[in-house]
Structure formats: C-alpha cells, structure tokens
Amino acid sequence: MRRNGVLPGKHTFPFLLKACSQLCNLSACKQLHVHVMKFGLASDLHVANALVRCYLVSGNWIDACFLFDEMTKRSSSLWTTMICGYTQNFRSKEALQLFSEMVGAGFEPGGATLASVLSACARSGYLKFGERIHGFVKVKGVGLGDGVILGTALVYMYAKNGEISKPGRLFDEMPERNVVTWNVMMCGLGAHGYVEDDLDLFEKMKREHVICPNGVTFVGVLSACCHAGLIDVGR
C-alpha cells in the first residue's frame, strides 16, 4: 500500500494494530505508532484505542499509560481498554482506581467494563466494591446484551470472596450459562468446602446435556474429591 503511494487513513491503523496485538509484536506496534504520528492521527479515538490495546497486550505499560494520559478526549472504549488491560495483567488496584475515575468523568460503563471490574474485585478481595457494582447493574440494567459474561463475572466475584449463597442464587437465575459459568460455580463451591454441592452441580451439568465439561471442570471436581477424601468418586 505504501509502495504504491496510497495514503493510510484513520480506518487503516486499527486493523494493523489489531494484527500486532494478536501477534504481541511490540516492535511493529512502535513502528506503526510512528506512522500514526506522521499522518496526524494520534488524536483519533479509534486509532488511539487500538494503540493503547496493542501496547497493553505487548506488556508495554509505560507507553500505554502515556498515550492514555495524553488524550485530551477519551471514549468509553478507551477507558474500557485500559481497565481491561490492568485487570487481565493482575493489576487490580489500578483497574479499580481507573474505573472510579471513569465514572467520575461522567462515563457510564458497559457490560465489558463491569465484567473486568468484577474480576478485579474477585482477585483483590474487594467484596464491598463488587457489591456496589452489582447494585449498579441491578439499577441500570447494564450489560444485558452481555448477560452470560456479566453474570459469570458476578458469580466469580462472590465465589472468590466466600459468599457462596449469593453466587448460587445468581447461577440459578441466569437464563443462559456457558462452560465458564459452570466452572466458576463448581470451583467456588469446592474451594470453600461445599463438596457435596460441588458434585451435585457436576451431576446436574451432565444431566442437562447442554454444556460439555472441559479440563477446568474436571480439575475443579477432582480437587473437591481430593479435599473430601472421596477416592471412589474421584475414580
């Protein structure tokens, strides 16, 4: 494209940067960043969002944060990219702080943002913060299009914090579940000593014939058998 003298536009770079993200190619990301600056597209929100994501995926926190801080205008997508990046790399405190700044700046979070924040709450033990997010979801009805993802994130947050009764109710009320939802619930039960409930849930999963168990499912169930000394059930 460049050899043929065709000028790239704001729609060109997000695709290129997505390719860099998939390859975790930091060198290519930096080279594309130079081209973005050269063509005066650094302030475009879609391009900036793709650049930030590319740096985060490549593990370059300094440049990602610098870009984010330099943006005079930010979109919900840009905020979400930073929050998800922090959460996925186990920087829960930074993710929750940034979420508070996002809400304070007048942006209403969507389902993907809330799911990431709930994951950060689960990993860091911030139950009260997670309960606030749950209340926000119930009041606003946010993330209904991401029902499975957001519901699973809520189950995970409560289960990790030892509030087993709450994720159980949430799990039962979910109209749709995927294998991750089942795994989160079973691992939560097993981790807190509810072995019989864990095994009952596994049997229920088998009976429904809708979701196929995967490796994580079996690790969770076998771990529960191990803790309870149920060698025959484990076999």
C-alpha positions as CSV (number, residue, x, y, z in Angstrom):
1,M,0.0,0.0,0.0
2,R,2.8,2.4,1.0
3,R,4.9,1.4,-2.0
4,N,2.0,2.2,-4.3
5,G,1.7,5.7,-2.8
6,V,-1.7,5.1,-1.2
7,L,-2.1,7.2,1.9
8,P,-3.4,5.3,5.0
9,G,-6.3,6.8,6.9
10,K,-7.9,6.5,10.3
11,H,-9.6,3.3,9.3
12,T,-6.3,1.7,8.3
13,F,-4.4,1.6,11.5
14,P,-6.9,0.0,13.9
15,F,-6.8,-3.2,11.7
16,L,-3.0,-3.1,11.5
17,L,-2.7,-2.6,15.3
18,K,-5.1,-5.4,15.9
19,A,-2.8,-7.7,13.9
20,C,0.1,-6.5,16.1
21,S,-1.9,-7.3,19.2
22,Q,-2.7,-10.8,18.0
23,L,1.0,-11.4,17.4
24,C,2.1,-9.5,20.6
25,N,4.6,-7.7,18.3
26,L,5.8,-4.7,20.2
27,S,8.4,-3.7,17.6
28,A,5.7,-3.5,14.9
29,C,3.4,-1.6,17.2
30,K,6.1,1.1,17.8
31,Q,6.7,1.4,14.1
32,L,3.0,1.8,13.4
33,H,2.9,4.4,16.2
34,V,5.5,6.4,14.2
35,H,3.3,6.3,11.1
36,V,0.2,7.3,13.2
37,M,2.1,10.4,14.4
38,K,3.4,11.1,10.9
39,F,-0.1,11.2,9.4
40,G,-1.5,13.2,12.3
41,L,-3.9,10.5,13.5
42,A,-2.8,10.2,17.1
43,S,-5.8,12.2,18.4
44,D,-8.3,9.9,16.6
45,L,-10.1,7.9,19.4
46,H,-10.3,4.7,17.4
47,V,-6.6,4.8,16.4
48,A,-5.6,5.8,20.0
49,N,-7.7,2.9,21.4
50,A,-6.0,0.4,19.1
51,L,-2.6,1.7,20.0
52,V,-3.2,1.5,23.8
53,R,-4.6,-2.0,23.4
54,C,-1.6,-3.0,21.3
55,Y,0.9,-1.7,23.9
56,L,-1.0,-3.3,26.8
57,V,-1.1,-6.7,25.1
58,S,2.6,-6.4,24.4
59,G,3.3,-5.7,28.0
60,N,4.4,-2.1,27.5
61,W,2.6,-0.3,30.3
62,I,4.7,2.9,30.2
63,D,3.7,3.8,26.6
64,A,0.1,2.7,27.1
65,C,-0.3,4.9,30.2
66,F,1.5,7.7,28.5
67,L,-0.8,7.6,25.5
68,F,-3.9,7.4,27.7
69,D,-2.8,10.3,29.8
70,E,-2.0,12.4,26.8
71,M,-5.5,12.0,25.3
72,T,-7.5,15.2,26.0
73,K,-10.7,13.5,24.8
74,R,-11.5,9.9,25.8
75,S,-14.2,7.5,24.8
76,S,-15.9,4.7,26.9
77,S,-14.0,2.2,24.7
78,L,-10.6,3.8,25.6
79,W,-11.4,3.7,29.3
80,T,-12.5,0.1,29.0
81,T,-9.4,-0.9,27.2
82,M,-7.2,0.5,30.0
83,I,-9.3,-1.1,32.7
84,C,-9.4,-4.5,30.9
85,G,-5.6,-4.3,30.4
86,Y,-5.0,-3.7,34.1
87,T,-7.4,-6.5,35.1
88,Q,-6.0,-9.1,32.7
89,N,-2.5,-8.4,34.0
90,F,-3.5,-8.7,37.6
91,R,-3.2,-5.0,38.4
92,S,-6.5,-4.9,40.3
93,K,-5.9,-1.8,42.3
94,E,-5.1,0.3,39.2
95,A,-8.1,-1.1,37.4
96,L,-10.5,-0.2,40.3
97,Q,-8.9,3.3,40.6
98,L,-9.3,3.9,36.9
99,F,-12.9,2.7,37.0
100,S,-13.7,5.3,39.7
101,E,-12.1,8.0,37.6
102,M,-14.1,6.9,34.6
103,V,-17.4,7.2,36.5
104,G,-16.3,10.5,38.0
105,A,-15.6,11.8,34.5
106,G,-19.2,11.2,33.6
107,F,-18.9,8.0,31.5
108,E,-21.4,5.2,32.1
109,P,-19.7,1.8,32.0
110,G,-21.0,-1.0,29.8
111,G,-21.1,-4.8,30.4
112,A,-17.4,-5.4,29.3
113,T,-16.1,-2.7,31.7
114,L,-18.2,-4.0,34.6
115,A,-17.1,-7.6,34.0
116,S,-13.5,-6.6,34.1
117,V,-14.0,-4.6,37.3
118,L,-15.8,-7.5,38.9
119,S,-12.9,-9.7,38.0
120,A,-10.5,-7.2,39.6
121,C,-12.7,-7.3,42.8
122,A,-12.6,-11.1,42.8
123,R,-8.8,-11.2,42.6
124,S,-8.2,-8.5,45.2
125,G,-10.9,-9.4,47.7
126,Y,-12.8,-6.1,47.4
127,L,-16.2,-7.5,48.2
128,K,-17.8,-4.2,49.1
129,F,-16.7,-2.7,45.8
130,G,-18.1,-5.7,43.9
131,E,-21.4,-5.4,45.7
132,R,-21.6,-1.7,44.6
133,I,-21.1,-2.9,41.0
134,H,-23.8,-5.5,41.5
135,G,-26.2,-2.8,42.8
136,F,-25.3,-0.6,39.8
137,V,-26.1,-3.5,37.4
138,K,-29.5,-4.1,39.0
139,V,-30.5,-0.4,39.0
140,K,-29.2,0.4,35.5
141,G,-29.8,-2.9,33.8
142,V,-26.4,-2.5,32.3
143,G,-24.8,-5.2,30.1
144,L,-28.0,-7.1,29.3
145,G,-26.5,-7.9,25.9
146,D,-23.5,-9.5,27.7
147,G,-25.7,-11.4,30.2
148,V,-23.5,-14.5,30.3
149,I,-20.3,-12.6,30.6
150,L,-21.6,-10.2,33.3
151,G,-23.5,-12.9,35.2
152,T,-20.4,-15.2,35.2
153,A,-18.3,-12.3,36.5
154,L,-20.7,-11.7,39.3
155,V,-20.7,-15.4,40.3
156,Y,-16.9,-15.4,40.2
157,M,-16.6,-12.3,42.3
158,Y,-18.9,-13.6,45.1
159,A,-17.5,-17.1,45.0
160,K,-13.9,-15.9,45.3
161,N,-14.9,-13.8,48.2
162,G,-16.6,-16.7,50.0
163,E,-20.2,-15.5,49.6
164,I,-21.4,-18.9,48.3
165,S,-25.1,-18.3,48.8
166,K,-25.2,-15.3,46.6
167,P,-23.4,-16.8,43.5
168,G,-25.7,-19.8,43.9
169,R,-28.8,-17.7,43.6
170,L,-27.3,-15.8,40.7
171,F,-26.3,-19.0,39.0
172,D,-29.8,-20.5,39.3
173,E,-31.4,-17.2,38.0
174,M,-29.2,-17.0,34.9
175,P,-31.3,-17.8,31.8
176,E,-28.1,-18.7,29.9
177,R,-24.8,-20.2,31.0
178,N,-21.6,-21.3,29.3
179,V,-18.9,-23.7,30.5
180,V,-17.0,-20.9,32.3
181,T,-20.1,-20.1,34.4
182,W,-20.4,-23.8,35.5
183,N,-16.7,-24.0,36.2
184,V,-16.7,-20.8,38.2
185,M,-19.6,-22.0,40.4
186,M,-18.1,-25.5,40.9
187,C,-14.6,-24.3,41.7
188,G,-16.1,-21.8,44.1
189,L,-18.1,-24.5,45.9
190,G,-15.1,-26.8,46.1
191,A,-12.7,-24.2,47.3
192,H,-14.9,-23.4,50.2
193,G,-15.6,-27.0,51.3
194,Y,-19.0,-27.5,49.8
195,V,-18.0,-30.8,48.2
196,E,-21.4,-32.4,48.0
197,D,-22.9,-29.3,46.4
198,D,-20.0,-29.3,44.0
199,L,-20.6,-32.9,43.0
200,D,-24.3,-32.4,42.7
201,L,-23.7,-29.5,40.4
202,F,-21.4,-31.6,38.2
203,E,-24.2,-34.3,38.0
204,K,-26.7,-31.6,37.0
205,M,-24.3,-30.4,34.3
206,K,-24.1,-33.9,33.0
207,R,-27.9,-34.4,33.1
208,E,-28.6,-31.2,31.1
209,H,-26.5,-32.3,28.1
210,V,-26.1,-28.7,27.0
211,I,-22.6,-27.8,28.2
212,C,-19.7,-30.1,27.7
213,P,-17.2,-30.2,30.6
214,N,-13.7,-29.2,29.9
215,G,-10.3,-29.6,31.6
216,V,-11.0,-26.9,34.1
217,T,-14.3,-28.6,35.1
218,F,-12.5,-31.9,35.9
219,V,-9.7,-30.2,37.8
220,G,-12.3,-28.5,40.0
221,V,-14.3,-31.7,40.7
222,L,-11.2,-33.8,41.3
223,S,-9.9,-31.2,43.6
224,A,-13.2,-31.3,45.6
225,C,-12.9,-35.1,45.8
226,C,-9.3,-34.7,47.0
227,H,-10.2,-32.4,49.8
228,A,-13.0,-34.6,51.0
229,G,-11.1,-37.9,50.6
230,L,-13.6,-39.3,48.1
231,I,-11.3,-41.6,46.3
232,D,-14.0,-43.8,44.8
233,V,-15.9,-40.8,43.4
234,G,-12.7,-39.4,42.0
235,R,-12.0,-42.7,40.3
